[in-house]
Amino acid sequence: MANHWVAGVHHDGSSAYVSNPYPRSGDTITISIRVPTSAPVSSVHCRVLEDGEFRHLDMHLRHTTGVVNLWSLDLLVQQPRVEYSFKLMTNEGAYYYSSMGLSRADHPTFFDFLILADYDAPHWVRDAVFYQIFPDRFHNGDPSNDVQDGMWEREGVLTRKLQWGELPIPWVKARSVDFAGGDLQGITQKLDYIASLGIRALYLTPIFTAASNHHYDASTFNEVDPHLGGDSALVELRRALTERGMRLVLDITPNHVGVTHYWFGQAQADPHSEIGGYFVYDERQKHFETWLGVSSLIKLNYNSQKLRDEMYRLPDSAIRRWLAAPYSIDGWRLDVANMVGNLRMSQLDHEVWSEMRPYVKRDNPEAYLLGEYFQDGTPHTQGTELDAAMNYQGFNTPVRRWVGGADLGTWDDKAWGDTSLLPTSALALQLERFQAAVPFVIALQQFNQVSSHDLNRILNITNGNKALVRLATSLLMAYIGVPCLYYGDEIGLDGGKDPDNRRCMPWNESEWDHDLLAHHKRWIALRNNSPALRDGGYQTLYAEGDTTAFLREVPQQRVIFVGHRGARTSLNLPVWQAGIPDGAVLRDLASDLAVTVAEGAVTLKDVAQGQAFLFAV
């Protein structure tokens, strides 16, 4: 093919191609692009958008290996957003290169590469592997604070105390008032186990006083639920985490409160009062707006300036009070972020997040602001609002479809549910598209999972196929962004549709899959010890049949991930696109395998289903 070379052209926002991905205004940075020496490229130009105008800056050939040429230029950072792309001149005409790749066609500037000046990044996040815990189901550290049978009623159902390990009761019967007794003391007691996995940060689902076991129906944002140990237990957890060098992210519901919240009690007494304005009252129907029609979750109204004070402006507001000592949490997961401030003609989400951010960053410049988006969160992760999204569409959903053939529509047998396996080429394309839609430094912070408290567990999605669970876990640890493990996945905990996905963590080790546990530890260690996996750029190398492969690189390390979901086979895997010369020896960091590049490719023999490699280049 005359244009076979195009797959070898590469640039991303990593330190391999941008000398400082986190510049301050006034800095000069060096930008580079890799081009195969075989390419018929006569000159390369960087097209920069400055003050609304394009400037075409000539790049110079800085370095050549005989296989690739590195073209570079120095650029002064003098705007909050440095937007740029490349124009490669060849004997057949110009090629344009953006975050969407190389093409003869030009592109909208939305897909330009983007460098953020003076961006307050939560730098610790890139070095973390998270562990998500649903507190009521993890470990019962203090039985004296357990919810007992009949302590209160919710929607006509009395609370029930489960025996540890008893399966969660479906919502239609239990109304989420079946409690297993897990608490913050239990988490503190199991921190040595969590640390032994290689985990460096915790994400806890809500812990504020509430009527349900999931606590997404807060009665207040001002106290930790006494049944979870109260404020003192959070202080002790924070202390124990700090001793181990671990971080803590909590979960809050800025979109709604529970029907038992004291704000709502006052609003019901007088819907037209100042506190009544915290909510949206329908004068015709004489009722308050709820979250998706759920009567126990009352929608908050961000047209109220007083509500904004209470949620994030005041030092003692719901968001800011827990950032301060003695709690000193490291960030927030913001529940249903896609709906916050949005209701019909009132669409305030961009306004709310852009206003909240400076208040949070003033208290802690490295606080992590993470929004829940089952949909597309990229409009809110451009550097001025949230630091990251729960990357469902950009990682979780396509990966689960690739290994298990289940998209979100299969939850309730929707007509639009797709149970077919996602083609590998489509997996690569969806991953690339959602990377392309955010600045590179944001892509490094996106929050990736293969299971969560809202989804069937990965073991359930793969129909019990642990080879595919291992593959999904390896991909999670190797992909760009921040990996998060859902408690129990590492020992083979199963779980179907919510609330079955919130089973109790079994602490009898005879019930654990120790081979699966060892696999998780191995790949978490690979992640923790690899600068390329934590900070590196990303380039798709292969996505055909049942096999995917990509390059992660920083100046000090280059690694290639290879994952295979199909039957046992042998593979001839092209790697020339990464600029790797023939004769190079690649060594698998996950085993003792070594392969040699010949004619631009490596041969992998007898590759089993679920097998994954991490080759050091």
Buried (B, 14 or more C-beta within 10 A) or exposed (E): EEEEBBBBBBBBBBBBBBBEBBBEEEBEBEBBBBBBBEBEBEEBBBBBBBEEEEEEBEBEEEEEEEBBBBBBBEBEBEBEBBBBBBBBBBEEEEBBBBBBBBEEEEBEBEBBBBBBBEBBBBBBBBBBBBBBBBBBBBBBBBEEBBBEEEBEEBEEBEBBBBEBBEEBBBBEEBBBBBBBBBBBBBBBBBBEEBBEBBBBBBBBBBBBBBBBBBBBBBBBBBBBBBBBBBBEBBBBBBEBBEEEEBBBBBBBBBBBBBBBBEBBEBBBEEBEEEBBBBBBBEEEEEEBBBBEEEEBBBBBBBBBEEBBEBBBBBEEBBBBBBBEEEBBBBBBBBBBBBBBBBBEEEEBBBEBBEBBBEBBBEBBEBBBBBBBBBEBBBEBBBBBBBBBBBBBBBBBBBBBBBBBBBBBEBBEEEEEEBEEBBBBBBBBBBBBBBBBBBBBBBBBBBBBBBBBBBBBBBBBBBEEBBBBBBBBBBBBBBBBBBBBBBBBBBBBBBBBBBBBBBBBBBBEEEEBBEEBBEBBBBBBBBBBEBBBBBBBBBBBBBBBBBBBBBBBBBEEBBBBBBBBBBEEBEBEBBBBBBBBEEEBEBBBBBEEEEBEBEEBBBEBEEBEBBBBBBBBB
